[in-house]
Amino acid sequence: MVVAKASQYIAALLAGVFAVLASSESHALPSFAVQTDQPCSACHVGAFGPRLKQQGRDFKLYGYVSNDTKEHGLPISFMAEASFTHTSKEEIANVLAGYHANDNLSFNELGMFYAGKLFNKVGAFIEVSYDAIEKSLHWEDFDVRYTREEKMFGRDAVVGLSLNNAPTVTDMWEVSPGWSFPFATSGLAAVPRAGSLIEALPGTVFGPGVYGMFDNTVYLEADLYQGLDRSELRFLGKEPLNGNDRLSGPAFYWRAVLQQEFGEGVHYASIGTYGLIAKAYPSFVTAFGTDRYTDIGLDATYQWLPHPERSTSDMFEAHVLYLHEDASLGANAIVSGANPSDSFSQFHLDLTYDFGATVTPTVQYFTTWGTNDGAFWGTPSGSPNSAGWIAQLDYVPWGKPDAPLPWLNGRISLQYVAYSKFDGSDAHASNNNTLFLNFTVGAAAN
């Protein structure tokens, strides 16, 4: 498969999207909930995204096109987010000017979505958002899909094509970087600096993918991405990956999952792997060659739904993720003095219990570790190691069959992040502990 220039992808795809929106034959719908005539709790854990039940995974697998066969307006949705942030040490003013040293109430984000069917078997999930903290307008998730059902070796199969702007944005399991817990974090609190390349790519790349679910058991996906250049990134409101690097040539992403339901939907389990192979120029410097990155992740999901016939049934779920990156940094070693090679790993384990699709506590343990390299990670000690716990309590009053307005939903989240290690240091790691109270409201959004 040949990857054309990213600008050509964007121009062609946006032209197609606008043509669809202008067509009088479009049967697009104003929200996932209205489009399917189902409450948010039918597809989402806790009646609010992005965590998915099996019905939600199927809806995404089939390309966002399932509907109630009725005519609706365009599926344009809006989301607003505000929050309160308190850190153990008063240092927020040193991170972003214009805020108090601590205890900040802020308006965070305003998002607009096209979320639903475009026409026939083509659907889309497209988000543009305004970041009120960074004062920037940029694209977020972009996933346009075409799907069809087939018979392969006598078994049912769903195959599809996607155009998207991030590895893992197409994923249906909340263990990959695009969708993993926590789903909202403070933009005013310090966070560990080190991360993998696959976490830095969203919004900085664009490309096609192909996927398939076979016998409702085996899921396979492959995507090929081209990095966007500086002018395209500026137009889309995005910074280059890792702050100033850019990809060299195409990046390859794969995904494979085995899934199974047991007990007529009471139990669900999946185990999977995903990975990325990419090359990048450090600091946009092309004279010294490229750095090569290989990311490989292993993940598993378990869900227990004692009453699958009720969308408001209590529910338990667990996710585990191990992600490892090997980086050959021959070019970076010359440009910035980094090690010739580095490695980075992370492990997450989170447990959730959902009470009646209304009150949902979650706890997560996380840890990262890797090679000491101050020039590459930018940490004071040179170490990328961090560890800690996150405890979160979500309250969702609507999004259920008895909700007064099917096109309105909201969530209140209280989150506490406690660090035992931060950027390689045990000492004073707790200074970065953060209390985060988040308010999110969506209109005609799922």
Summary of the structure (lengths in Angstrom):
residues: 446
radius of gyration: 21.5
end to end distance: 34.7
largest distance: 63.9
contacts: 1552
relative contact order: 0.15
helix: 16%
strand: 46%
